Amino acid sequence: MEPSFFERDASIVAPELIGAELHVDGAGGIIVETEAYEPDDPASHSFRGESPRNRAMFGPAGRAYVYRSYGIHWCLNFVCRPGSAVLIRALQPLSGLSEMEGRRGRNDPLLLCSGPGRLCQALGITIDHDGMSLFEEPFRLKEAEVPALVSTGPRIGISQATDRPWRFGLQGSAYVSKRFPA
């Protein structure tokens, strides 16, 4: 995967990330769920412009944007064009299972990385990762070997722009945070 992959609209990048592999310090798996956020999107952190909190969203494509949700959970996003990003919502765990289980205090693979907060806890993602390149340690990204079959649906946990079908998931995956409408 090259940095130019991310130099596009998040709504194009998000479904193409389904089936790719993400690893952080050796722990990770297959990306099975994403959401897209664009600069003109009222649900996006960039909608009102750049701030200290969302500065990474306005930086170079191919960087991590990490923020705290509800004051509790870290959330990992991949920066695309300025002001746009893809939220990584769920992974199918493949490697570093014992580390992920230890961080989460659980051993059910279906619950390790199903949801952005769980995913970050399992991978050890914190604000320290904000602004880091996705092409350098501790990150490792690998494109899907074959294009994935992707389900599309409404985004989760937002109150604005709920009509945009910018949630994407690996069709039939048991590891998504919430099932997609049939």
Secondary structure, DSSP 4 states (H G I P E B T S, - for coil): --GGGGSS-HHHHHHHTTT-EEEETTEEEEEEEEEEE-TT-TTSTTTT---TTTGGGGS-SSBEEEEEETTTEEEEEEE-STT-EEEEEEEEEEE-HHHHHHHHT---HHHHSBSHHHHHHHHT--GGGTT-BTTSTTEEEE--SSPPPEEEE--SS-SSSTT---EEEETT-TTSSSPPP-
